[in-house]
Amino acid sequence: MGKALGNGYPISGVSITAETSNLFDKSTFRYAQSHQNDPLGCAVGLEVIKLFDDFELIDRGSRIGKYFNDQLLVLQSKYKDHIKEIRARGLMIALEFDSLINVEDVYLQLIDNGILVGQKDNVLRFMPPLIIKESHIDKLISMIDKIITGK
């Protein structure tokens, strides 16, 4: 892991179980990289982890991710013929449309309305920050609804 752990500061890290760590201790395997043994990087990483704990960001991401997914499911039930699939894991979400929807047009209209998402082929991809509010999700869902209906 790196970018998220350093919150912008160049750092990398590895998470492993104690059992795996013990195996490395008994092995001749060695690994080195440019951000190794950096005390400032370690302090930054520890502070980021502390903030994740203090603000319960992992739990919040799960809760708000479920809310986001539930709102997309409501949208899917309304447009069964146009929305093929919703794939979600926490706040990493993909919304797949059928071929009748011009997804690039949906993507561009969202951008024109100040909503930045990812798009590839017939899929919109959402990776919002862990601090996203339900009102932001509601705005996005409403906007997609309006774009699909053309109103």
N, CA, C and O atoms as a GROMACS GRO file, in nm:
protein
  604
    1MET      N    1   0.085  -0.117   0.000
    1MET     CA    2   0.000   0.000   0.000
    1MET      C    3   0.089   0.122   0.000
    1MET      O    4   0.205   0.114   0.040
    2GLY      N    5   0.037   0.234  -0.044
    2GLY     CA    6   0.122   0.351  -0.051
    2GLY      C    7   0.046   0.481  -0.041
    2GLY      O    8   0.042   0.543   0.066
    3LYS      N    9  -0.015   0.524  -0.150
    3LYS     CA   10  -0.073   0.658  -0.157
    3LYS      C   11  -0.171   0.685  -0.043
    3LYS      O   12  -0.163   0.789   0.021
    4ALA      N   13  -0.260   0.594  -0.019
    4ALA     CA   14  -0.359   0.616   0.089
    4ALA      C   15  -0.291   0.617   0.225
    4ALA      O   16  -0.329   0.695   0.312
    5LEU      N   17  -0.194   0.533   0.244
    5LEU     CA   18  -0.126   0.526   0.373
    5LEU      C   19  -0.052   0.655   0.404
    5LEU      O   20  -0.049   0.698   0.520
    6GLY      N   21   0.006   0.718   0.305
    6GLY     CA   22   0.079   0.842   0.326
    6GLY      C   23  -0.005   0.966   0.310
    6GLY      O   24   0.040   1.077   0.339
    7ASN      N   25  -0.130   0.949   0.262
    7ASN     CA   26  -0.219   1.063   0.240
    7ASN      C   27  -0.148   1.174   0.162
    7ASN      O   28  -0.162   1.292   0.192
    8GLY      N   29  -0.072   1.134   0.060
    8GLY     CA   30   0.000   1.228  -0.024
    8GLY      C   31   0.150   1.229  -0.001
    8GLY      O   32   0.226   1.269  -0.089
    9TYR      N   33   0.194   1.186   0.116
    9TYR     CA   34   0.337   1.177   0.144
    9TYR      C   35   0.388   1.046   0.084
    9TYR      O   36   0.322   0.943   0.100
   10PRO      N   37   0.504   1.046   0.016
   10PRO     CA   38   0.552   0.922  -0.048
   10PRO      C   39   0.594   0.818   0.055
   10PRO      O   40   0.696   0.832   0.123
   11ILE      N   41   0.516   0.714   0.065
   11ILE     CA   42   0.542   0.607   0.161
   11ILE      C   43   0.486   0.479   0.102
   11ILE      O   44   0.395   0.482   0.020
   12SER      N   45   0.540   0.369   0.143
   12SER     CA   46   0.481   0.240   0.106
   12SER      C   47   0.485   0.151   0.228
   12SER      O   48   0.563   0.173   0.320
   13GLY      N   49   0.400   0.052   0.227
   13GLY     CA   50   0.394  -0.040   0.340
   13GLY      C   51   0.333  -0.172   0.298
   13GLY      O   52   0.273  -0.183   0.191
   14VAL      N   53   0.350  -0.269   0.381
   14VAL     CA   54   0.296  -0.402   0.355
   14VAL      C   55   0.223  -0.447   0.481
   14VAL      O   56   0.274  -0.431   0.592
   15SER      N   57   0.104  -0.503   0.464
   15SER     CA   58   0.030  -0.561   0.576
   15SER      C   59   0.033  -0.712   0.561
   15SER      O   60  -0.007  -0.767   0.459
   16ILE      N   61   0.082  -0.778   0.664
   16ILE     CA   62   0.086  -0.923   0.662
   16ILE      C   63   0.051  -0.975   0.802
   16ILE      O   64   0.056  -0.901   0.900
   17THR      N   65   0.016  -1.099   0.808
   17THR     CA   66  -0.014  -1.161   0.937
   17THR      C   67   0.116  -1.192   1.011
   17THR      O   68   0.223  -1.197   0.951
   18ALA      N   69   0.104  -1.213   1.140
   18ALA     CA   70   0.222  -1.250   1.220
   18ALA      C   71   0.280  -1.381   1.168
   18ALA      O   72   0.402  -1.399   1.165
   19GLU      N   73   0.193  -1.472   1.128
   19GLU     CA   74   0.240  -1.601   1.075
   19GLU      C   75   0.327  -1.582   0.951
   19GLU      O   76   0.433  -1.644   0.939
   20THR      N   77   0.283  -1.496   0.860
   20THR     CA   78   0.361  -1.468   0.739
   20THR      C   79   0.490  -1.397   0.775
   20THR      O   80   0.595  -1.428   0.718
   21SER      N   81   0.484  -1.303   0.866
   21SER     CA   82   0.604  -1.232   0.910
   21SER      C   83   0.709  -1.328   0.965
   21SER      O   84   0.828  -1.314   0.937
   22ASN      N   85   0.665  -1.425   1.041
   22ASN     CA   86   0.756  -1.525   1.097
   22ASN      C   87   0.824  -1.607   0.987
   22ASN      O   88   0.941  -1.643   0.999
   23LEU      N   89   0.750  -1.635   0.881
   23LEU     CA   90   0.809  -1.709   0.768
   23LEU      C   91   0.920  -1.626   0.702
   23LEU      O   92   1.023  -1.680   0.664
   24PHE      N   93   0.897  -1.495   0.688
   24PHE     CA   94   1.000  -1.409   0.629
   24PHE      C   95   1.124  -1.406   0.718
   24PHE      O   96   1.236  -1.404   0.667
   25ASP      N   97   1.105  -1.406   0.848
   25ASP     CA   98   1.220  -1.404   0.941
   25ASP      C   99   1.309  -1.527   0.922
   25ASP      O  100   1.430  -1.520   0.944
   26LYS      N  101   1.249  -1.638   0.882
   26LYS     CA  102   1.324  -1.763   0.865
   26LYS      C  103   1.377  -1.779   0.722
   26LYS      O  104   1.448  -1.876   0.693
   27SER      N  105   1.344  -1.686   0.636
   27SER     CA  106   1.378  -1.697   0.494
   27SER      C  107   1.498  -1.609   0.460
   27SER      O  108   1.533  -1.518   0.534
   28THR      N  109   1.559  -1.638   0.346
   28THR     CA  110   1.667  -1.553   0.295
   28THR      C  111   1.613  -1.444   0.203
   28THR      O  112   1.690  -1.361   0.153
   29PHE      N  113   1.482  -1.442   0.180
   29PHE     CA  114   1.419  -1.343   0.093
   29PHE      C  115   1.442  -1.202   0.149
   29PHE      O  116   1.422  -1.178   0.268
   30ARG      N  117   1.483  -1.110   0.064
   30ARG     CA  118   1.500  -0.970   0.103
   30ARG      C  119   1.437  -0.882  -0.003
   30ARG      O  120   1.432  -0.916  -0.121
   31TYR      N  121   1.388  -0.768   0.042
   31TYR     CA  122   1.323  -0.674  -0.047
   31TYR      C  123   1.364  -0.533  -0.007
   31TYR      O  124   1.375  -0.503   0.112
   32ALA      N  125   1.387  -0.446  -0.105
   32ALA     CA  126   1.422  -0.308  -0.075
   32ALA      C  127   1.352  -0.217  -0.175
   32ALA      O  128   1.328  -0.254  -0.290
   33GLN      N  129   1.321  -0.100  -0.130
   33GLN     CA  130   1.264   0.001  -0.219
   33GLN      C  131   1.296   0.140  -0.164
   33GLN      O  132   1.351   0.152  -0.054
   34SER      N  133   1.262   0.243  -0.238
   34SER     CA  134   1.312   0.378  -0.209
   34SER      C  135   1.257   0.442  -0.082
   34SER      O  136   1.322   0.531  -0.027
   35HIS      N  137   1.142   0.400  -0.033
   35HIS     CA  138   1.085   0.464   0.085
   35HIS      C  139   1.101   0.377   0.210
   35HIS      O  140   1.025   0.390   0.306
   36GLN      N  141   1.197   0.292   0.208
   36GLN     CA  142   1.220   0.199   0.318
   36GLN      C  143   1.294   0.269   0.432
   36GLN      O  144   1.382   0.351   0.408
   37ASN      N  145   1.258   0.238   0.554
   37ASN     CA  146   1.326   0.289   0.674
   37ASN      C  147   1.323   0.441   0.684
   37ASN      O  148   1.422   0.502   0.725
   38ASP      N  149   1.212   0.502   0.646
   38ASP     CA  150   1.198   0.648   0.651
   38ASP      C  151   1.120   0.684   0.777
   38ASP      O  152   0.999   0.663   0.782
   39PRO      N  153   1.186   0.739   0.880
   39PRO     CA  154   1.116   0.771   1.005
   39PRO      C  155   1.000   0.868   0.986
   39PRO      O  156   0.895   0.853   1.049
   40LEU      N  157   1.017   0.970   0.900
   40LEU     CA  158   0.909   1.064   0.877
   40LEU      C  159   0.791   0.994   0.810
   40LEU      O  160   0.676   1.015   0.847
   41GLY      N  161   0.821   0.909   0.711
   41GLY     CA  162   0.716   0.833   0.645
   41GLY      C  163   0.640   0.744   0.743
   41GLY      O  164   0.517   0.734   0.736
   42CYS      N  165   0.713   0.682   0.833
   42CYS     CA  166   0.648   0.597   0.936
   42CYS      C  167   0.557   0.681   1.024
   42CYS      O  168   0.446   0.639   1.057
   43ALA      N  169   0.603   0.800   1.064
   43ALA     CA  170   0.521   0.888   1.148
   43ALA      C  171   0.395   0.931   1.074
   43ALA      O  172   0.286   0.935   1.132
   44VAL      N  173   0.410   0.965   0.946
   44VAL     CA  174   0.295   1.003   0.865
   44VAL      C  175   0.197   0.887   0.855
   44VAL      O  176   0.077   0.905   0.877
   45GLY      N  177   0.247   0.769   0.823
   45GLY     CA  178   0.161   0.651   0.811
   45GLY      C  179   0.087   0.621   0.940
   45GLY      O  180  -0.032   0.590   0.938
   46LEU      N  181   0.156   0.630   1.053
   46LEU     CA  182   0.091   0.606   1.182
   46LEU      C  183  -0.019   0.709   1.211
   46LEU      O  184  -0.124   0.675   1.264
   47GLU      N  185   0.007   0.833   1.174
   47GLU     CA  186  -0.094   0.938   1.196
   47GLU      C  187  -0.215   0.916   1.107
   47GLU      O  188  -0.329   0.935   1.152
   48VAL      N  189  -0.194   0.876   0.983
   48VAL     CA  190  -0.306   0.847   0.893
   48VAL      C  191  -0.390   0.732   0.949
   48VAL      O  192  -0.513   0.739   0.951
   49ILE      N  193  -0.325   0.627   0.995
   49ILE     CA  194  -0.397   0.514   1.054
   49ILE      C  195  -0.475   0.561   1.177
   49ILE      O  196  -0.590   0.520   1.196
   50LYS      N  197  -0.415   0.646   1.259
   50LYS     CA  198  -0.483   0.699   1.378
   50LYS      C  199  -0.609   0.777   1.337
   50LYS      O  200  -0.714   0.762   1.399
   51LEU      N  201  -0.598   0.860   1.232
   51LEU     CA  202  -0.714   0.936   1.186
   51LEU      C  203  -0.824   0.845   1.133
   51LEU      O  204  -0.942   0.870   1.155
   52PHE      N  205  -0.784   0.739   1.062
   52PHE     CA  206  -0.883   0.642   1.015
   52PHE      C  207  -0.958   0.583   1.134
   52PHE      O  208  -1.080   0.567   1.129
   53ASP      N  209  -0.886   0.552   1.240
   53ASP     CA  210  -0.949   0.499   1.362
   53ASP      C  211  -1.034   0.604   1.431
   53ASP      O  212  -1.149   0.579   1.464
   54ASP      N  213  -0.976   0.723   1.453
   54ASP     CA  214  -1.048   0.830   1.525
   54ASP      C  215  -1.180   0.866   1.459
   54ASP      O  216  -1.280   0.888   1.527
   55PHE      N  217  -1.181   0.873   1.327
   55PHE     CA  218  -1.301   0.913   1.254
   55PHE      C  219  -1.382   0.793   1.204
   55PHE      O  220  -1.481   0.810   1.132
   56GLU      N  221  -1.339   0.672   1.242
   56GLU     CA  222  -1.408   0.548   1.205
   56GLU      C  223  -1.439   0.544   1.055
   56GLU      O  224  -1.550   0.511   1.014
   57LEU      N  225  -1.338   0.579   0.974
   57LEU     CA  226  -1.358   0.592   0.830
   57LEU      C  227  -1.387   0.459   0.760
   57LEU      O  228  -1.461   0.456   0.662
   58ILE      N  229  -1.330   0.351   0.809
   58ILE     CA  230  -1.358   0.221   0.746
   58ILE      C  231  -1.504   0.184   0.767
   58ILE      O  232  -1.573   0.145   0.672
   59ASP      N  233  -1.552   0.195   0.891
   59ASP     CA  234  -1.693   0.165   0.918
   59ASP      C  235  -1.784   0.261   0.842
   59ASP      O  236  -1.887   0.220   0.788
   60ARG      N  237  -1.746   0.388   0.839
   60ARG     CA  238  -1.826   0.487   0.767
   60ARG      C  239  -1.832   0.454   0.618
   60ARG      O  240  -1.937   0.464   0.556
   61GLY      N  241  -1.718   0.413   0.562
   61GLY     CA  242  -1.715   0.375   0.421
   61GLY      C  243  -1.808   0.259   0.392
   61GLY      O  244  -1.874   0.256   0.288
   62SER      N  245  -1.812   0.163   0.483
   62SER     CA  246  -1.904   0.050   0.465
   62SER      C  247  -2.049   0.094   0.471
   62SER      O  248  -2.131   0.055   0.388
   63ARG      N  249  -2.081   0.178   0.571
   63ARG     CA  250  -2.220   0.225   0.587
   63ARG      C  251  -2.265   0.310   0.469
   63ARG      O  252  -2.373   0.287   0.413
   64ILE      N  253  -2.182   0.407   0.431
   64ILE     CA  254  -2.222   0.496   0.323
   64ILE      C  255  -2.217   0.423   0.189
   64ILE      O  256  -2.293   0.455   0.098
   65GLY      N  257  -2.128   0.323   0.178
   65GLY     CA  258  -2.124   0.240   0.058
   65GLY      C  259  -2.252   0.160   0.042
   65GLY      O  260  -2.301   0.144  -0.069
   66LYS      N  261  -2.306   0.109   0.153
   66LYS     CA  262  -2.433   0.036   0.149
   66LYS      C  263  -2.546   0.130   0.108
   66LYS      O  264  -2.632   0.094   0.028
   67TYR      N  265  -2.545   0.252   0.163
   67TYR     CA  266  -2.646   0.352   0.125
   67TYR      C  267  -2.638   0.380  -0.025
   67TYR      O  268  -2.740   0.383  -0.093
   68PHE      N  269  -2.518   0.401  -0.076
   68PHE     CA  270  -2.495   0.429  -0.217
   68PHE      C  271  -2.548   0.312  -0.302
   68PHE      O  272  -2.622   0.333  -0.398
   69ASN      N  273  -2.510   0.191  -0.264
   69ASN     CA  274  -2.554   0.073  -0.337
   69ASN      C  275  -2.706   0.060  -0.334
   69ASN      O  276  -2.768   0.031  -0.437
   70ASP      N  277  -2.767   0.083  -0.218
   70ASP     CA  278  -2.913   0.075  -0.207
   70ASP      C  279  -2.982   0.176  -0.298
   70ASP      O  280  -3.083   0.144  -0.360
   71GLN      N  281  -2.927   0.298  -0.307
   71GLN     CA  282  -2.986   0.400  -0.395
   71GLN      C  283  -2.972   0.360  -0.542
   71GLN      O  284  -3.061   0.386  -0.622
   72LEU      N  285  -2.860   0.299  -0.576
   72LEU     CA  286  -2.842   0.252  -0.714
   72LEU      C  287  -2.937   0.137  -0.744
   72LEU      O  288  -2.987   0.126  -0.856
   73LEU      N  289  -2.964   0.052  -0.646
   73LEU     CA  290  -3.060  -0.057  -0.666
   73LEU      C  291  -3.201  -0.003  -0.692
   73LEU      O  292  -3.274  -0.058  -0.773
   74VAL      N  293  -3.238   0.104  -0.623
   74VAL     CA  294  -3.367   0.169  -0.649
   74VAL      C  295  -3.370   0.220  -0.793
   74VAL      O  296  -3.470   0.203  -0.864
   75LEU      N  297  -3.261   0.283  -0.835
   75LEU     CA  298  -3.251   0.333  -0.973
   75LEU      C  299  -3.259   0.217  -1.072
   75LEU      O  300  -3.326   0.227  -1.175
   76GLN      N  301  -3.192   0.108  -1.041
   76GLN     CA  302  -3.194  -0.010  -1.128
   76GLN      C  303  -3.335  -0.067  -1.139
   76GLN      O  304  -3.377  -0.108  -1.248
   77SER      N  305  -3.408  -0.070  -1.030
   77SER     CA  306  -3.545  -0.124  -1.036
   77SER      C  307  -3.634  -0.036  -1.123
   77SER      O  308  -3.729  -0.085  -1.185
   78LYS      N  309  -3.605   0.093  -1.128
   78LYS     CA  310  -3.681   0.186  -1.211
   78LYS      C  311  -3.645   0.171  -1.359
   78LYS      O  312  -3.730   0.190  -1.446
   79TYR      N  313  -3.520   0.136  -1.387
   79TYR     CA  314  -3.471   0.125  -1.525
   79TYR      C  315  -3.415  -0.015  -1.551
   79TYR      O  316  -3.300  -0.030  -1.592
   80LYS      N  317  -3.497  -0.116  -1.528
   80LYS     CA  318  -3.453  -0.255  -1.543
   80LYS      C  319  -3.398  -0.284  -1.682
   80LYS      O  320  -3.308  -0.366  -1.697
   81ASP      N  321  -3.452  -0.217  -1.782
   81ASP     CA  322  -3.410  -0.243  -1.920
   81ASP      C  323  -3.279  -0.172  -1.955
   81ASP      O  324  -3.219  -0.201  -2.059
   82HIS      N  325  -3.234  -0.082  -1.871
   82HIS     CA  326  -3.116  -0.003  -1.904
   82HIS      C  327  -2.996  -0.028  -1.813
   82HIS      O  328  -2.882  -0.014  -1.856
   83ILE      N  329  -3.021  -0.063  -1.688
   83ILE     CA  330  -2.911  -0.087  -1.595
   83ILE      C  331  -2.894  -0.237  -1.577
   83ILE      O  332  -2.979  -0.305  -1.520
   84LYS      N  333  -2.782  -0.289  -1.628
   84LYS     CA  334  -2.758  -0.433  -1.626
   84LYS      C  335  -2.711  -0.483  -1.491
   84LYS      O  336  -2.759  -0.586  -1.442
   85GLU      N  337  -2.616  -0.410  -1.429
   85GLU     CA  338  -2.554  -0.464  -1.308
   85GLU      C  339  -2.495  -0.352  -1.224
   85GLU      O  340  -2.450  -0.249  -1.275
   86ILE      N  341  -2.496  -0.375  -1.094
   86ILE     CA  342  -2.427  -0.288  -0.998
   86ILE      C  343  -2.326  -0.376  -0.927
   86ILE      O  344  -2.361  -0.479  -0.870
   87ARG      N  345  -2.201  -0.332  -0.930
   87ARG     CA  346  -2.096  -0.405  -0.857
   87ARG      C  347  -2.043  -0.310  -0.750
   87ARG      O  348  -2.004  -0.197  -0.778
   88ALA      N  349  -2.041  -0.359  -0.626
   88ALA     CA  350  -2.001  -0.269  -0.518
   88ALA      C  351  -1.921  -0.344  -0.412
   88ALA      O  352  -1.950  -0.457  -0.376
   89ARG      N  353  -1.821  -0.275  -0.365
   89ARG     CA  354  -1.744  -0.320  -0.249
   89ARG      C  355  -1.709  -0.193  -0.171
   89ARG      O  356  -1.618  -0.119  -0.208
   90GLY      N  357  -1.781  -0.171  -0.063
   90GLY     CA  358  -1.765  -0.046   0.009
   90GLY      C  359  -1.802   0.069  -0.081
   90GLY      O  360  -1.913   0.073  -0.135
   91LEU      N  361  -1.711   0.164  -0.097
   91LEU     CA  362  -1.736   0.279  -0.183
   91LEU      C  363  -1.670   0.268  -0.320
   91LEU      O  364  -1.659   0.367  -0.393
   92MET      N  365  -1.626   0.148  -0.356
   92MET     CA  366  -1.580   0.124  -0.494
   92MET      C  367  -1.698   0.060  -0.566
   92MET      O  368  -1.733  -0.056  -0.542
   93ILE      N  369  -1.759   0.137  -0.656
   93ILE     CA  370  -1.886   0.096  -0.715
   93ILE      C  371  -1.881   0.113  -0.866
   93ILE      O  372  -1.824   0.210  -0.917
   94ALA      N  373  -1.940   0.017  -0.936
   94ALA     CA  374  -1.953   0.024  -1.082
   94ALA      C  375  -2.099   0.006  -1.120
   94ALA      O  376  -2.168  -0.080  -1.066
   95LEU      N  377  -2.144   0.087  -1.212
   95LEU     CA  378  -2.282   0.083  -1.261
   95LEU      C  379  -2.275   0.053  -1.410
   95LEU      O  380  -2.230   0.135  -1.490
   96GLU      N  381  -2.321  -0.067  -1.446
   96GLU     CA  382  -2.313  -0.111  -1.586
   96GLU      C  383  -2.448  -0.093  -1.655
   96GLU      O  384  -2.551  -0.137  -1.605
   97PHE      N  385  -2.443  -0.027  -1.770
   97PHE     CA  386  -2.563  -0.002  -1.850
   97PHE      C  387  -2.569  -0.097  -1.968
   97PHE      O  388  -2.467  -0.154  -2.008
   98ASP      N  389  -2.688  -0.114  -2.025
   98ASP     CA  390  -2.700  -0.192  -2.147
   98ASP      C  391  -2.654  -0.106  -2.265
   98ASP      O  392  -2.622   0.011  -2.248
   99SER      N  393  -2.653  -0.165  -2.382
   99SER     CA  394  -2.599  -0.095  -2.499
   99SER      C  395  -2.692   0.015  -2.551
   99SER      O  396  -2.651   0.093  -2.637
  100LEU      N  397  -2.814   0.023  -2.502
  100LEU     CA  398  -2.907   0.127  -2.549
  100LEU      C  399  -2.876   0.264  -2.488
  100LEU      O  400  -2.919   0.367  -2.540
  101ILE      N  401  -2.802   0.264  -2.380
  101ILE     CA  402  -2.764   0.389  -2.315
  101ILE      C  403  -2.625   0.432  -2.363
  101ILE      O  404  -2.531   0.353  -2.365
  102ASN      N  405  -2.615   0.558  -2.402
  102ASN     CA  406  -2.486   0.614  -2.441
  102ASN      C  407  -2.416   0.659  -2.312
  102ASN      O  408  -2.438   0.771  -2.265
  103VAL      N  409  -2.333   0.572  -2.256
  103VAL     CA  410  -2.272   0.597  -2.126
  103VAL      C  411  -2.174   0.714  -2.132
  103VAL      O  412  -2.160   0.788  -2.035
  104GLU      N  413  -2.107   0.731  -2.244
  104GLU     CA  414  -2.017   0.846  -2.255
  104GLU      C  415  -2.096   0.976  -2.244
  104GLU      O  416  -2.048   1.072  -2.185
  105ASP      N  417  -2.216   0.979  -2.301
  105ASP     CA  418  -2.301   1.097  -2.289
  105ASP      C  419  -2.344   1.120  -2.144
  105ASP      O  420  -2.344   1.233  -2.096
  106VAL      N  421  -2.380   1.012  -2.074
  106VAL     CA  422  -2.415   1.023  -1.931
  106VAL      C  423  -2.295   1.078  -1.854
  106VAL      O  424  -2.309   1.170  -1.773
  107TYR      N  425  -2.179   1.023  -1.880
  107TYR     CA  426  -2.054   1.066  -1.816
  107TYR      C  427  -2.029   1.215  -1.838
  107TYR      O  428  -2.000   1.288  -1.743
  108LEU      N  429  -2.039   1.260  -1.963
  108LEU     CA  430  -2.013   1.401  -1.995
  108LEU      C  431  -2.116   1.494  -1.932
  108LEU      O  432  -2.082   1.604  -1.889
  109GLN      N  433  -2.241   1.451  -1.928
  109GLN     CA  434  -2.344   1.533  -1.864
  109GLN      C  435  -2.321   1.544  -1.713
  109GLN      O  436  -2.344   1.650  -1.654
  110LEU      N  437  -2.276   1.436  -1.652
  110LEU     CA  438  -2.244   1.441  -1.509
  110LEU      C  439  -2.131   1.541  -1.485
  110LEU      O  440  -2.138   1.621  -1.392
  111ILE      N  441  -2.028   1.536  -1.568
  111ILE     CA  442  -1.917   1.630  -1.554
  111ILE      C  443  -1.966   1.774  -1.573
  111ILE      O  444  -1.927   1.864  -1.499
  112ASP      N  445  -2.051   1.794  -1.674
  112ASP     CA  446  -2.106   1.929  -1.698
  112ASP      C  447  -2.182   1.981  -1.577
  112ASP      O  448  -2.195   2.102  -1.559
  113ASN      N  449  -2.233   1.890  -1.496
  113ASN     CA  450  -2.309   1.927  -1.376
  113ASN      C  451  -2.226   1.918  -1.249
  113ASN      O  452  -2.280   1.916  -1.138
  114GLY      N  453  -2.093   1.913  -1.265
  114GLY     CA  454  -2.004   1.918  -1.150
  114GLY      C  455  -1.985   1.788  -1.076
  114GLY      O  456  -1.940   1.788  -0.961
  115ILE      N  457  -2.018   1.676  -1.140
  115ILE     CA  458  -2.002   1.546  -1.076
  115ILE      C  459  -1.897   1.467  -1.152
  115ILE      O  460  -1.915   1.435  -1.269
  116LEU      N  461  -1.786   1.437  -1.084
  116LEU     CA  462  -1.675   1.366  -1.147
  116LEU      C  463  -1.682   1.218  -1.113
  116LEU      O  464  -1.679   1.179  -0.996
  117VAL      N  465  -1.692   1.136  -1.217
  117VAL     CA  466  -1.694   0.991  -1.202
  117VAL      C  467  -1.599   0.932  -1.306
  117VAL      O  468  -1.544   1.005  -1.388
  118GLY      N  469  -1.580   0.802  -1.302
  118GLY     CA  470  -1.502   0.735  -1.404
  118GLY      C  471  -1.595   0.670  -1.506
  118GLY      O  472  -1.711   0.643  -1.476
  119GLN      N  473  -1.544   0.647  -1.625
  119GLN     CA  474  -1.625   0.583  -1.729
  119GLN      C  475  -1.536   0.502  -1.820
  119GLN      O  476  -1.430   0.548  -1.864
  120LYS      N  477  -1.578   0.382  -1.848
  120LYS     CA  478  -1.511   0.297  -1.947
  120LYS      C  479  -1.618   0.210  -2.011
  120LYS      O  480  -1.693   0.141  -1.943
  121ASP      N  481  -1.621   0.215  -2.143
  121ASP     CA  482  -1.720   0.140  -2.220
  121ASP      C  483  -1.861   0.174  -2.168
  121ASP      O  484  -1.901   0.290  -2.170
  122ASN      N  485  -1.935   0.075  -2.122
  122ASN     CA  486  -2.073   0.099  -2.077
  122ASN      C  487  -2.085   0.100  -1.924
  122ASN      O  488  -2.190   0.068  -1.869
  123VAL      N  489  -1.976   0.137  -1.858
  123VAL     CA  490  -1.973   0.134  -1.711
  123VAL      C  491  -1.932   0.271  -1.656
  123VAL      O  492  -1.835   0.332  -1.701
  124LEU      N  493  -2.010   0.317  -1.557
  124LEU     CA  494  -1.969   0.432  -1.478
  124LEU      C  495  -1.904   0.377  -1.352
  124LEU      O  496  -1.953   0.282  -1.292
  125ARG      N  497  -1.792   0.438  -1.312
  125ARG     CA  498  -1.721   0.392  -1.192
  125ARG      C  499  -1.718   0.505  -1.089
  125ARG      O  500  -1.690   0.620  -1.122
  126PHE      N  501  -1.746   0.468  -0.966
  126PHE     CA  502  -1.751   0.564  -0.857
  126PHE      C  503  -1.651   0.522  -0.750
  126PHE      O  504  -1.653   0.408  -0.704
  127MET      N  505  -1.565   0.613  -0.710
  127MET     CA  506  -1.471   0.591  -0.600
  127MET      C  507  -1.463   0.720  -0.519
  127MET      O  508  -1.360   0.786  -0.517
  128PRO      N  509  -1.573   0.755  -0.453
  128PRO     CA  510  -1.575   0.881  -0.379
  128PRO      C  511  -1.490   0.874  -0.252
  128PRO      O  512  -1.454   0.765  -0.207
  129PRO      N  513  -1.460   0.989  -0.195
  129PRO     CA  514  -1.385   0.989  -0.069
  129PRO      C  515  -1.470   0.930   0.043
  129PRO      O  516  -1.593   0.929   0.035
  130LEU      N  517  -1.406   0.882   0.145
  130LEU     CA  518  -1.475   0.821   0.259
  130LEU      C  519  -1.562   0.921   0.335
  130LEU      O  520  -1.645   0.881   0.417
  131ILE      N  521  -1.544   1.048   0.310
  131ILE     CA  522  -1.622   1.150   0.380
  131ILE      C  523  -1.742   1.198   0.299
  131ILE      O  524  -1.806   1.296   0.337
  132ILE      N  525  -1.774   1.133   0.187
  132ILE     CA  526  -1.889   1.172   0.106
  132ILE      C  527  -2.015   1.170   0.191
  132ILE      O  528  -2.030   1.087   0.281
  133LYS      N  529  -2.105   1.262   0.162
  133LYS     CA  530  -2.231   1.272   0.235
  133LYS      C  531  -2.344   1.206   0.155
  133LYS      O  532  -2.337   1.197   0.033
  134GLU      N  533  -2.446   1.161   0.227
  134GLU     CA  534  -2.562   1.103   0.161
  134GLU      C  535  -2.624   1.201   0.063
  134GLU      O  536  -2.674   1.160  -0.042
  135SER      N  537  -2.623   1.330   0.095
  135SER     CA  538  -2.680   1.431   0.005
  135SER      C  539  -2.606   1.435  -0.128
  135SER      O  540  -2.667   1.462  -0.231
  136HIS      N  541  -2.475   1.409  -0.127
  136HIS     CA  542  -2.399   1.405  -0.252
  136HIS      C  543  -2.443   1.285  -0.336
  136HIS      O  544  -2.457   1.295  -0.458
  137ILE      N  545  -2.463   1.173  -0.271
  137ILE     CA  546  -2.509   1.052  -0.340
  137ILE      C  547  -2.648   1.075  -0.398
  137ILE      O  548  -2.676   1.037  -0.511
  138ASP      N  549  -2.735   1.137  -0.319
  138ASP     CA  550  -2.871   1.166  -0.366
  138ASP      C  551  -2.869   1.255  -0.489
  138ASP      O  552  -2.946   1.235  -0.583
  139LYS      N  553  -2.779   1.354  -0.489
  139LYS     CA  554  -2.766   1.444  -0.605
  139LYS      C  555  -2.723   1.364  -0.728
  139LYS      O  556  -2.777   1.384  -0.837
  140LEU      N  557  -2.625   1.275  -0.712
  140LEU     CA  558  -2.578   1.193  -0.822
  140LEU      C  559  -2.689   1.104  -0.877
  140LEU      O  560  -2.709   1.097  -0.998
  141ILE      N  561  -2.761   1.037  -0.788
  141ILE     CA  562  -2.869   0.947  -0.830
  141ILE      C  563  -2.976   1.026  -0.905
  141ILE      O  564  -3.024   0.983  -1.009
  142SER      N  565  -3.012   1.141  -0.852
  142SER     CA  566  -3.112   1.227  -0.917
  142SER      C  567  -3.065   1.270  -1.056
  142SER      O  568  -3.143   1.273  -1.151
  143MET      N  569  -2.937   1.304  -1.066
  143MET     CA  570  -2.883   1.348  -1.194
  143MET      C  571  -2.885   1.234  -1.297
  143MET      O  572  -2.923   1.254  -1.412
  144ILE      N  573  -2.844   1.115  -1.254
  144ILE     CA  574  -2.847   0.999  -1.346
  144ILE      C  575  -2.990   0.972  -1.391
  144ILE      O  576  -3.016   0.943  -1.508
  145ASP      N  577  -3.083   0.980  -1.297
  145ASP     CA  578  -3.226   0.960  -1.327
  145ASP      C  579  -3.271   1.060  -1.435
  145ASP      O  580  -3.336   1.021  -1.532
  146LYS      N  581  -3.238   1.186  -1.417
  146LYS     CA  582  -3.276   1.289  -1.514
  146LYS      C  583  -3.210   1.266  -1.650
  146LYS      O  584  -3.273   1.287  -1.754
  147ILE      N  585  -3.087   1.224  -1.649
  147ILE     CA  586  -3.017   1.201  -1.776
  147ILE      C  587  -3.081   1.084  -1.851
  147ILE      O  588  -3.100   1.091  -1.973
  148ILE      N  589  -3.114   0.977  -1.780
  148ILE     CA  590  -3.175   0.862  -1.846
  148ILE      C  591  -3.311   0.898  -1.905
  148ILE      O  592  -3.344   0.857  -2.017
  149THR      N  593  -3.391   0.974  -1.830
  149THR     CA  594  -3.524   1.011  -1.880
  149THR      C  595  -3.518   1.123  -1.982
  149THR      O  596  -3.615   1.146  -2.054
  150GLY      N  597  -3.406   1.193  -1.989
  150GLY     CA  598  -3.392   1.303  -2.084
  150GLY      C  599  -3.461   1.429  -2.038
  150GLY      O  600  -3.488   1.517  -2.120
  151LYS      N  601  -3.491   1.441  -1.909
  151LYS     CA  602  -3.563   1.558  -1.858
  151LYS      C  603  -3.472   1.646  -1.777
  151LYS      O  604  -3.515   1.750  -1.725
   0.00000   0.00000   0.00000
